[in-house]
Amino acid sequence: MKLGVLGAGLLAFAALGAQPAAAASPAALECAFLGTPDATIRQIEGMVSTPGGPQRDQAEIDAYRQAVDACATRHGASQEDVGQMLTYGYSKWSRTLALRRLLSTDMPVWIIEDIMDVGAGRANPPIQGMSTQQAEIMLGRFADVGFDAEAVPQPIWNTVGVYIASTSAMYRSMD
């Protein structure tokens, strides 16, 4: 099994780690998630399922930004909050789609969250990659619970990277 493809998923979210803290309301954040245009969701789904993912086009970026701007107006969010809302909506969709894909393989996602310290109530550090030590621990813990990591198709490892990075980015954007 090769974990190297994890990097493609992680790199897709490297820029999200740089978002400054803001104070958008929970309702504004959820609006950014629920108001995401279908084309953006399809684009995210392509990124989650394909190593390296498709490139986002400017029209899709503009449509997503317009949807988030409308949410910001509706919820009285400031321009500073818009970056937080963009990150939250995009990250939550990425996390949701990646989680769905990982659960379809019966992968014990809680092990990934524990090792990478991502998820609710965790540190959620900016994710730049997975160390060899973290990968070895993860594989050992998978084996401990009877999960055969060797049987996981290579594209799923990209999804693991997307899941880790998007989970961290989503929870950081909520702070």
Backbone torsions as a table, in degrees:
resi	resn	phi	psi	omega
1	MET	NA	138.1	-179.7
2	LYS	-113.2	122.8	178.8
3	LEU	-93.1	-2.5	-176.5
4	GLY	-56.9	-31.8	-178.9
5	VAL	-68.9	-13.3	173.7
6	LEU	-53.3	-36.0	-177.1
7	GLY	-57.2	-37.2	-179.5
8	ALA	-61.4	-42.4	178.5
9	GLY	-68.9	-38.5	-179.9
10	LEU	-69.0	-41.4	-179.1
11	LEU	-64.0	-30.4	179.9
12	ALA	-61.3	-21.9	-177.4
13	PHE	-111.5	4.7	-177.0
14	ALA	-56.9	-40.2	-178.7
15	ALA	-67.9	-27.4	-179.5
16	LEU	-68.2	-23.8	-179.5
17	GLY	-68.1	-14.7	-174.6
18	ALA	-93.4	6.2	-177.0
19	GLN	-69.3	131.9	177.4
20	PRO	-72.1	156.6	177.0
21	ALA	-67.2	142.2	177.6
22	ALA	-140.0	-173.9	-174.2
23	ALA	-132.9	38.7	177.2
24	ALA	-63.6	144.2	-179.7
25	SER	-69.5	157.5	175.3
26	PRO	-55.7	-36.7	179.5
27	ALA	-65.8	-38.9	178.4
28	ALA	-66.8	-39.9	178.1
29	LEU	-63.1	-46.1	179.6
30	GLU	-65.3	-34.4	176.5
31	CYS	-61.0	-41.2	178.8
32	ALA	-63.2	-34.5	177.8
33	PHE	-73.9	-53.6	-175.0
34	LEU	-70.9	-24.8	-179.5
35	GLY	-89.8	6.5	-179.1
36	THR	-63.8	126.9	179.5
37	PRO	-61.1	148.8	-179.9
38	ASP	-55.5	-38.1	-179.7
39	ALA	-62.7	-36.5	178.3
40	THR	-68.1	-42.4	179.0
41	ILE	-61.7	-43.0	177.8
42	ARG	-62.8	-38.5	178.5
43	GLN	-63.9	-44.8	178.8
44	ILE	-63.3	-42.4	179.4
45	GLU	-60.5	-38.4	176.4
46	GLY	-64.0	-39.6	178.9
47	MET	-66.3	-39.4	-178.8
48	VAL	-67.0	-36.9	-172.5
49	SER	-95.9	-11.6	-175.6
50	THR	-123.1	120.8	177.3
51	PRO	-53.4	128.9	-177.8
52	GLY	85.8	-25.4	175.9
53	GLY	56.7	161.8	176.9
54	PRO	-73.5	157.1	176.4
55	GLN	-79.1	140.8	176.5
56	ARG	-78.7	139.9	177.8
57	ASP	-99.7	159.9	-174.2
58	GLN	-61.8	-37.0	179.9
59	ALA	-62.4	-40.1	179.1
60	GLU	-67.3	-42.5	178.5
61	ILE	-61.7	-44.6	-179.9
62	ASP	-63.7	-41.1	179.9
63	ALA	-64.4	-41.2	178.7
64	TYR	-65.6	-43.8	179.7
65	ARG	-61.6	-41.3	178.4
66	GLN	-62.9	-40.7	178.9
67	ALA	-63.8	-42.4	179.8
68	VAL	-69.7	-39.4	176.3
69	ASP	-59.9	-40.2	177.9
70	ALA	-63.4	-40.1	176.7
71	CYS	-63.9	-42.1	-180.0
72	ALA	-60.6	-43.9	178.6
73	THR	-63.7	-46.8	-178.1
74	ARG	-60.2	-34.9	-174.9
75	HIS	-105.3	9.2	177.2
76	GLY	65.8	29.3	180.0
77	ALA	-81.4	148.8	179.9
78	SER	-81.6	168.1	176.5
79	GLN	-61.2	-33.4	177.5
80	GLU	-64.2	-31.1	-179.5
81	ASP	-74.0	-21.4	-175.6
82	VAL	-61.1	-40.9	177.6
83	GLY	-60.1	-41.7	177.2
84	GLN	-62.8	-42.5	-179.3
85	MET	-66.5	-41.4	177.4
86	LEU	-60.0	-47.0	-179.9
87	THR	-62.6	-46.0	-178.2
88	TYR	-61.0	-51.9	-177.5
89	GLY	-60.5	-47.3	-178.5
90	TYR	-66.3	-43.7	-179.3
91	SER	-66.5	-40.6	-178.6
92	LYS	-66.2	-40.0	176.7
93	TRP	-64.5	-43.4	180.0
94	SER	-61.4	-44.7	179.6
95	ARG	-64.0	-44.7	-178.6
96	THR	-60.7	-47.3	-178.7
97	LEU	-69.5	-38.8	177.8
98	ALA	-66.4	-43.1	179.8
99	LEU	-61.0	-43.9	177.9
100	ARG	-56.9	-44.5	-178.9
101	ARG	-66.5	-42.5	-179.7
102	LEU	-67.3	-40.8	179.8
103	LEU	-65.9	-26.6	177.6
104	SER	-67.3	-17.2	177.3
105	THR	-99.2	0.8	-175.6
106	ASP	64.2	21.8	178.3
107	MET	-64.7	132.6	179.1
108	PRO	-75.9	87.3	-173.8
109	VAL	-60.9	-31.8	-179.1
110	TRP	-60.0	-29.0	177.5
111	ILE	-68.1	-43.6	178.3
112	ILE	-60.7	-46.7	-179.7
113	GLU	-60.8	-41.5	-178.8
114	ASP	-65.1	-48.3	-177.2
115	ILE	-66.3	-40.0	-176.9
116	MET	-90.6	-4.4	178.0
117	ASP	59.4	45.1	178.9
118	VAL	-120.0	151.4	178.1
119	GLY	119.3	-176.7	-178.1
120	ALA	-59.8	131.4	176.9
121	GLY	74.3	11.7	-179.4
122	ARG	-111.0	174.5	-176.9
123	ALA	-67.2	-34.2	-179.2
124	ASN	49.8	58.3	-179.9
125	PRO	-69.7	157.5	172.0
126	PRO	-58.2	131.8	-174.5
127	ILE	-100.7	121.6	177.1
128	GLN	-111.2	-15.6	-179.5
129	GLY	168.6	-179.9	177.7
130	MET	-117.7	129.0	179.7
131	SER	-73.5	160.8	175.9
132	THR	-58.9	-40.2	179.5
133	GLN	-62.8	-44.1	178.1
134	GLN	-61.9	-42.0	179.6
135	ALA	-63.4	-42.4	179.5
136	GLU	-64.7	-41.7	178.1
137	ILE	-63.4	-44.0	-179.9
138	MET	-60.2	-47.7	-179.4
139	LEU	-62.8	-38.7	177.4
140	GLY	-64.3	-42.3	179.4
141	ARG	-69.9	-34.6	173.8
142	PHE	-59.3	-47.0	-180.0
143	ALA	-61.6	-39.2	-179.7
144	ASP	-59.5	-32.2	-179.3
145	VAL	-98.9	7.5	176.0
146	GLY	82.6	17.1	177.8
147	PHE	-91.1	125.1	-177.2
148	ASP	-87.8	92.2	-178.8
149	ALA	-65.1	-26.8	179.2
150	GLU	-65.0	-25.0	-178.1
151	ALA	-85.3	-5.4	-178.1
152	VAL	-74.6	125.4	178.1
153	PRO	-61.5	145.4	-176.4
154	GLN	-52.1	-42.6	-179.4
155	PRO	-60.8	-24.5	179.4
156	ILE	-67.1	-30.4	179.2
157	TRP	-65.5	-31.8	172.7
158	ASN	-62.3	-41.1	179.8
159	THR	-64.1	-35.2	175.7
160	VAL	-59.5	-44.8	178.6
161	GLY	-61.4	-43.2	177.6
162	VAL	-62.5	-43.4	-178.9
163	TYR	-61.2	-46.9	-178.8
164	ILE	-60.4	-52.6	-175.7
165	ALA	-67.0	-41.6	-178.1
166	SER	-71.3	-34.3	177.1
167	THR	-63.6	-47.3	179.2
168	SER	-61.1	-46.9	-178.9
169	ALA	-63.6	-41.2	-179.2
170	MET	-62.8	-48.5	-178.3
171	TYR	-68.8	-34.8	175.6
172	ARG	-64.8	-36.3	-178.2
173	SER	-69.9	-15.2	179.2
174	MET	-85.1	-13.3	-178.9
175	ASP	-77.9	NA	NA
